[in-house]
Amino acid sequence: MAKASRDTLYAPLRLPRVYNLLQSLTGGSRDRADFVKRHVLFRSDEKVVDAGCGTGSALEFLPPVKYVGFDPNSGYIHAAQSRYGSRGQFLCGDADSSEVWELVQSADTFLSFGVLHHLTDSQIRKILSLAQRCLRQSGRFIFYEPCFSARDDVLGRICMNLDRGGNIKTDQAWRALLSEYFATLEEHIRRPVYWFRYTIQAFICRDPRQL
Ligand SMILES: C[S@@+](CC[C@H](N)C(=O)[O-])C[C@H]1O[C@@H](n2cnc3c(N)ncnc32)[C@H](O)[C@@H]1O
């Protein structure tokens, strides 16, 4: 599907209420929560950056941490601030914004939950580069995105082709891209059973490569 028609078709999802409603109807954040609960431990003093934080729904399943979320959609940021303002800092912007660069420095954990497949390749690289540069050497990048793989369910494959994000990559392509920025990748393939069956590829990436 062409980018312009995809943008028009999914325009209502730019509204925070519509986006939140779809998330709860599809169970979109349930599997993210389960992945984090099973595989990611947080210290209460760690700095967690949530890139493309949307309406801040990760705070539903994150424990208390020093949370910073950024997103270019001002409506989402407003909704996040109203609901979770006491739990962290939110900033409207993207990886090109100098305020974002300043705020995210010395992060322990950098999250990208369902964000990168909405971006162009150049925007994806800006986010990965931001994560690589702002993480402490002991830090980690948590990646959770849909992927095309040899074992996709047929219905899932159709839904992924129609996804609002038009840049879902194959599992090999995501792996190759991440390994340019991080030396150690711990990979988890997930097939959460919603009413559609996406293949989700999650990584815990460590050892940001030195520039
Ligand atoms: C599917 S939503 C995911 C939101 C959130 N991470 C979650 O798990 O609910 C994708 C998000 O990416 C954001 N986004 C779009 N372009 C971006 C960019 N260049 N940098 C960071 N985030 C971006 C969108 O505004 C949207 O909030």
The ligand as an ORCA input file, in Angstrom:
! r2SCAN-3c Opt
* xyz 0 1
  C       2.481      2.175     17.369
  S       2.912      3.629     18.205
  C       3.751      2.894     19.622
  C       3.640      3.771     20.825
  C       4.195      3.197     22.116
  N       5.613      2.870     22.018
  C       3.406      1.995     22.571
  O       3.999      0.951     22.798
  O       2.177      2.115     22.742
  C       4.284      4.326     17.278
  C       4.749      5.652     17.837
  O       5.912      6.109     17.127
  C       5.822      7.524     17.124
  N       6.753      8.083     16.123
  C       6.506      8.399     14.828
  N       7.609      8.923     14.264
  C       8.575      8.939     15.216
  C       9.935      9.365     15.251
  N      10.549      9.884     14.174
  N      10.633      9.226     16.409
  C      10.035      8.693     17.500
  N       8.747      8.268     17.523
  C       8.022      8.390     16.402
  C       4.358      7.778     16.833
  O       3.968      9.112     17.119
  C       3.710      6.745     17.731
  O       3.470      7.237     19.020
*
